[in-house]
Amino acid sequence: MTPKLLSCSCVAAVVIAAACSQNPSPTPDVVQQARVAGPIKPGDCVEARRRASLEPDLDVDQIPAPVAMKPTPFRNPPPTVFRKDGSAEIRIDVLIDTLGKADLTTFKVVKVSNKWFTQSVRGVIGKWTFTPAMLAGCKVPRIYHFMSTVAPRANETP
């Protein structure tokens, strides 16, 4: 390498390193401080919704709850969806908006023993009605954790 090319390479490396060392996004400490700003005054819906947008799984006064689980999931399951011991499980997370509707764009499978259960829940949860989460007397969007399990069969030994 020629001395001129070597010095250009060194300058480029220094410029790149300096640019990478600057972090324009907030640090986790700053974000955490924004989330934990003390109690919310009752009726301060702007602040309640701001916090809910920053942390969709935040502690609230009332979590979302199904009002009507119609249609019901898991109708007529094929026998092949259960494990050898007869057990099954599904855990999903979905955001419930302030109107009590599931936002299916946020549908996330946490754990499932067979994809048939996922399809069954995804097909019905968008039709359900929920009471929205409440924080400081205000409706806020919040994650709803849906869980369902089937226990293993008892051993049939005499």
C-alpha positions as CSV (number, residue, x, y, z in Angstrom):
1,M,0.0,0.0,0.0
2,T,1.2,3.5,-0.8
3,P,1.5,5.9,2.1
4,K,-1.2,8.2,0.6
5,L,-3.7,5.3,0.3
6,L,-2.8,4.1,3.8
7,S,-3.4,7.6,5.3
8,C,-6.8,7.8,3.5
9,S,-7.8,4.4,4.9
10,C,-6.9,5.6,8.4
11,V,-8.9,8.8,8.0
12,A,-11.9,6.8,6.7
13,A,-11.7,4.4,9.7
14,V,-11.5,7.3,12.1
15,V,-14.5,9.1,10.5
16,I,-16.6,5.8,10.5
17,A,-15.7,5.1,14.1
18,A,-16.6,8.6,15.2
19,A,-20.0,8.4,13.4
20,C,-20.8,5.0,14.9
21,S,-20.0,6.2,18.4
22,Q,-22.8,8.8,18.3
23,N,-26.1,7.3,19.4
24,P,-29.1,9.5,18.3
25,S,-31.7,7.1,19.8
26,P,-32.5,7.4,23.5
27,T,-30.8,5.1,25.9
28,P,-32.8,2.5,27.7
29,D,-32.4,4.6,30.9
30,V,-34.1,7.6,29.2
31,V,-36.9,5.4,27.9
32,Q,-37.4,3.9,31.3
33,Q,-37.6,7.3,32.9
34,A,-40.3,8.3,30.4
35,R,-42.3,5.2,31.4
36,V,-42.0,5.6,35.1
37,A,-43.0,9.1,35.8
38,G,-45.0,8.5,39.0
39,P,-48.7,8.0,39.5
40,I,-51.2,9.3,37.0
41,K,-53.8,11.7,38.1
42,P,-57.4,10.3,37.7
43,G,-58.8,11.4,34.4
44,D,-55.4,12.3,32.8
45,C,-56.2,10.2,29.7
46,V,-53.5,11.8,27.6
47,E,-50.8,10.6,30.0
48,A,-52.5,7.2,30.5
49,R,-52.6,6.6,26.7
50,R,-49.1,7.9,26.3
51,R,-47.8,5.3,28.8
52,A,-49.9,2.6,27.3
53,S,-48.4,3.3,23.9
54,L,-44.8,3.1,25.3
55,E,-45.6,-0.1,27.2
56,P,-48.5,-2.1,25.9
57,D,-48.2,-4.6,28.8
58,L,-48.2,-2.0,31.6
59,D,-49.8,-2.4,35.0
60,V,-53.4,-1.1,34.8
61,D,-56.3,-0.7,37.1
62,Q,-58.4,-3.1,35.1
63,I,-57.1,-5.6,32.5
64,P,-59.0,-6.3,29.3
65,A,-61.5,-9.1,29.7
66,P,-63.7,-11.0,27.2
67,V,-67.4,-10.0,27.4
68,A,-68.5,-12.4,24.7
69,M,-66.4,-15.3,23.5
70,K,-68.6,-16.0,20.5
71,P,-67.9,-17.9,18.4
72,T,-66.0,-20.3,20.7
73,P,-62.6,-21.6,19.7
74,F,-61.6,-25.2,19.5
75,R,-64.8,-26.6,18.1
76,N,-64.5,-30.2,16.8
77,P,-60.7,-30.6,17.2
78,P,-59.2,-33.5,15.3
79,P,-57.7,-36.1,17.6
80,T,-54.3,-35.6,16.0
81,V,-53.9,-32.1,17.5
82,F,-53.3,-33.5,21.0
83,R,-50.0,-34.8,22.3
84,K,-49.5,-38.5,23.0
85,D,-50.6,-38.0,26.6
86,G,-53.7,-36.2,25.5
87,S,-52.5,-32.7,26.6
88,A,-52.5,-29.5,24.6
89,E,-51.8,-25.8,25.2
90,I,-51.9,-22.4,23.6
91,R,-50.7,-19.0,24.7
92,I,-51.2,-16.0,22.6
93,D,-50.9,-12.2,23.1
94,V,-53.0,-9.7,21.3
95,L,-53.6,-5.9,21.8
96,I,-57.1,-5.0,22.8
97,D,-57.9,-1.4,21.7
98,T,-59.9,1.2,23.6
99,L,-63.1,0.0,21.9
100,G,-62.7,-3.5,23.2
101,K,-61.6,-5.1,19.9
102,A,-58.6,-7.3,19.3
103,D,-56.0,-5.8,16.9
104,L,-55.1,-8.9,14.9
105,T,-52.0,-7.2,13.5
106,T,-50.5,-7.7,17.0
107,F,-51.5,-11.3,17.2
108,K,-48.5,-13.2,18.6
109,V,-48.2,-16.9,19.4
110,V,-46.2,-17.3,22.6
111,K,-46.5,-21.1,22.8
112,V,-48.7,-23.7,21.1
113,S,-48.6,-27.4,21.0
114,N,-50.3,-27.7,17.5
115,K,-50.9,-25.0,14.9
116,W,-54.5,-26.0,14.6
117,F,-55.1,-24.2,18.0
118,T,-53.5,-21.0,16.6
119,Q,-55.7,-21.1,13.6
120,S,-58.8,-21.7,15.7
121,V,-58.1,-18.8,18.1
122,R,-57.0,-16.4,15.3
123,G,-60.3,-17.2,13.5
124,V,-62.5,-16.2,16.4
125,I,-60.7,-13.7,18.7
126,G,-61.2,-10.8,16.2
127,K,-65.0,-11.3,16.6
128,W,-65.0,-11.3,20.4
129,T,-65.9,-8.3,22.5
130,F,-63.7,-7.2,25.4
131,T,-63.9,-4.7,28.2
132,P,-60.9,-2.4,27.5
133,A,-58.2,-1.9,30.0
134,M,-58.6,1.0,32.4
135,L,-55.9,3.2,33.8
136,A,-56.6,6.3,35.9
137,G,-60.3,6.1,34.9
138,C,-59.3,6.1,31.2
139,K,-59.6,3.4,28.5
140,V,-56.2,2.4,27.2
141,P,-55.0,-0.2,24.8
142,R,-53.3,-3.2,26.4
143,I,-52.0,-6.7,25.7
144,Y,-54.5,-9.5,26.5
145,H,-52.8,-12.8,27.4
146,F,-55.0,-15.7,26.2
147,M,-54.1,-19.1,27.6
148,S,-55.8,-22.5,27.3
149,T,-54.6,-25.9,28.3
150,V,-55.8,-29.5,28.3
151,A,-54.3,-31.6,31.1
152,P,-52.6,-34.9,30.3
153,R,-54.8,-38.0,30.7
154,A,-54.5,-39.8,34.0
155,N,-52.6,-43.1,33.7
156,E,-55.1,-45.9,33.3
157,T,-53.2,-48.5,35.2
158,P,-55.3,-50.7,37.5
